[in-house]
Structure formats: structure tokens, C-alpha cells
Amino acid sequence: MKKFDKKSAGTLERLRLRSGIYASAVTVLVVVLAVLLNLIVRAVPTKYTEFDLSEAGLYTLSGSSKDIAHALTQDVTIYYLAETGSEDAIITKLLDRYASESSHIKWETKDPAVYPTFAAQYGVQSAENGSLILVSGEKSAVLAASDLYDYDYSDYYTTGSYSVTFGGENKLTAAIYRITSGEELHAYYTTNHGEQRLTDTLTDALEGQNLSVSPLDLLTDTIPDDCDLLIINDPQQDVASAGGLVDEMSALRAYLKNGGHLMLTTDSYYSTPNLDALMAEFGLTRTPGLVVERDSGHYLNGYPYYLLPDYATDTESGTLDGIDTSRRVLLQMAQGITITETEGVTSEALLVSTESSYSKAAGYEMTTAEQEDGDPDGPFALAAYASNNSTGAEVIWVNCGNMDNETVYQTVPGNVTFLQGCAASLAGHEGTTLVESKALEAAPITISGHTAAVLGLVFVLILPAAVLAVGAVVVLLRRRK
């Protein structure tokens, strides 16, 4: 039996000690590196560390939102009123995205239970839980929690269900623009001529562009001095001229002579010779009839007079610069506009039909949509811009009466984008703030009965049979060995 060597035992103890110290050092180093890495990652903007896998891009900012965030020159603080632990993840992640796009944007949560009077200083006495308050300098805006989501009950009585979409980004971007874009501008829309009332969607879009929207009755009121944009939306009666109770035409001409801005939509079903004469002063006249398309890619659902026109190219006015021209617009029962070169006037088309289009001269009295003798060939301008070079007056004429239509917006959102962009351009703003609402649920996958039968055959019979066959072959091969 060997004698126990004390010297060897000491050496072994030292080795164990060194090993323990080394292991402890490595552990501490790993922990420190993990903490540092975590701090570094948390310091990196969320747009680089988090990825949006939602089908609708709930956590991804649109191009319009990013442009407005990048252009900020003043600070914006967003207060999220939410009870601790009940924050909406969609809202918080979206706010993180805004903050990561601009150093001028920051946000923080305010628990109403902890700060019960916080919202009162911004004029809100009873803010909903989940509301947002945006502050920039002396200006502020409040977004109610209920306004951040859009509810569609159109199918409720037939299916018993409704859809919910998230409109928070649209509201946030518009509010940021509104409190940072300087002085509020004013738009007025005329009444008392059977005009189509501006839809809530268009009104919200204009207000998001920092344009206040108010009615104006030319029979009783004059055009205000602060009118940055005058809107006449599909009048059923003409404006009155000299000899009437009120000379509205003189008021319109005086407004334009002083550099005014007019956006006009009309329907060829109604006769408005005085407004037509006003447009003729800008080199714009009606093309007789209604435009019909032959190109199936430029009309909707088999109706060749439900036009999907092209945006004009090589425009010089800049009207289309702030409009997303990738979005189609829908013009139902539209009439062409003839643009005539006029001295002292600059004019151009904004929306155009294709070369295969033609105009049914009979208009609403047509008995067939087929081209007949006397029906002129296209292309036609369907929306046009013109300006007076000496007075600075600008007009945009859309020769389609129902372009501003809530039902159309549900399927063709380009209509409101176009109208908002035109209004913004006339009022002197560049770009638009409109962002589409985003679906909260992924669209269900639908397959035909034939496809379902084929898939069922493959997964229920063919694949299991193939697996069994492979297994049988493997067993036989092993037995032979």
C-alpha cells in the first residue's frame, strides 16, 4: 500500500482551486457579456431588433408616417393613458416604431389611477383608458381610445359578425402633422345648391392635413378672407349669376382673381352653365357624353363606364407629387374634360382614360354602351388642373359626381387619397398623411371543393400508403441481410 503523499495532495488542492477560480471568472464574464449585450440590443431602435410578422403589417409604419417622422424639427411627446399591466401591445409597439424613426418623438405611459388629473391640463376632463395625448410646444391633440379602432357592422345583420381594423397609425400620423405643421389652414365647402355632403372619411382626411373644414352658404355669406380652399362638391343646381337674388358668380370670380383655390366635382347629369363658363376661363370644357372603356384592365366588374383611369405622367404643377399613384381610383359615370390652350393659363390632365376609350355622346340617355357613329375616341382627361399665371388662382376639376363616396372607399381607397392630395396641393401643403386601417385578423384561406378533395386524397390515402410502402421495403431489406 502506497503512503499518502502530502505534497501531491497540496498540488491537487491548488489545481482544484485554480479550476474553481477559472470557472467562476468565466461565469462572471459570461454574465457581464450577456448584460452588456442585452443593454446594447435594448439601445438599438426596435425597427432593427424586432420584426413584424403580422399579415397586415400592424407594427410597421407606412411610408407617409416615416416621411413625416423624418421631417420633424420640433419635439413631440406622446402620453399613453393606460393602467399598469393593461397596456395594448399593438399601441406600445407602434409607439416604439415612431420613436425609433425620429429622435424628436418620445412616449411614456401615464396611469390614470396614479395621475387622475393629468389629462385635464390638455382640456380632457374624462379621458378613456387607452387614449393618447400628443404634445408639441403649446399645441396638443387628444386621440380617444375608441377612435384608434374602426368597426364595420355592415354584415352584422346577415352574418352576426363584424370586423375590426386598427386605424391608430392613421390617427397618430395625422395628429403629429397637425400639431407640428404650423398655422391651421381653412377649407370651406359650399351648400344650398344640392351639393353632395362631404363624407366623414374625406373630412377626417382633410382635417388630418391640418385643414379645418366648414360649410359655406354663398346665398347668405361672403367667401371668408381666410379661405385657403373652396370646395364645390357635385352641385345639382347652378350657382347664381347677375340678375339673381345674389350674384354668386361675381363672388367666385373675385375670390379667384385674388389668388383663390377651387376644387370642383361635377356630374354631367346636372346642368351648371355658369360653373362651366368659369372653368372655360381656365381652358377647361366638358367633352359631350360619358366616357366608356374598352380596356378591361381599366374598368370595374364588367361595367365599362366604371372607370379605373391612369394618373397622368409628366405633370408640371406638382399636384400628383404628394399622392400615392400606385393606388387606383374609381370614377363612375364620368365625363371627359377638353383642355384648350389658353393665354395666361397653365393647365394639365391629372387622371386620363386609355386610347381605347370613347365617349358616348348620348350620355345618360344611351341605350347601348357600344361605340356608335358620333361617339368620339379617347383618350380623355377626367380630372384636370389649371392656374392663372397672373392672379395665381388655381382650380382642380374632377368631372365625376360621386368620387367622394363611402362605399367606394371600402374597395378603392385611392379615391380619398387623390382628393386629399388635390386639396393639400391647392392649399399649399406637400404630401398627404393618409394611412389605411389594418386588419387585426389574417384573412381566411379559401379553397375550392375540387382542391379540397385532391388535398384530402393526398393526405388521407396517398401519403400514408407511401409511408407504409417505404416501411415495408426497409423491413424486407433488413431481413435479407
Secondary structure, 3 states (H helix, E strand, C coil): CCCCCHHHHHHHHHHHHHHHHHHHHHHHHHHHHHHHHHHHHHHCCHHHHCCCCCCCCCCCCCHHHHHHHHCCCCCEEEEEECCCCCCCHHHHHHHHHHHHHCCCEEEEEECCCCCCCCHHHHCCCCCCCCCEEEEECCEEEEECHHHHEEEECCCHHHHCCCEEEECHHHHHHHHHHHHHCCCCEEEEEECCCCCCCCCHHHHHHHHHCCEEEEEECCCCCCCCCCCCEEEEECCCCCCCCCCCCCCHHHHHHHHHHCCCEEEEECCCCCCCHHHHHHHHCCCEEECCCEEECCCHHHEECCEEEEECCEECCCCCCCCCCCCCCCCCCCEECCCCEEECCCCCEEEEEEEECCCCCEEECCHHHCCCCCCCCCCCECCCEEEEEEEECCCCCEEEEECCCCCCCHHHHHHCCHHHHHHHHHHHHHHCCCCCCCCCCEECCCCCCCCCHHHHHHHHHHHHHHHHHHHHHHHHHHHHHHHHC
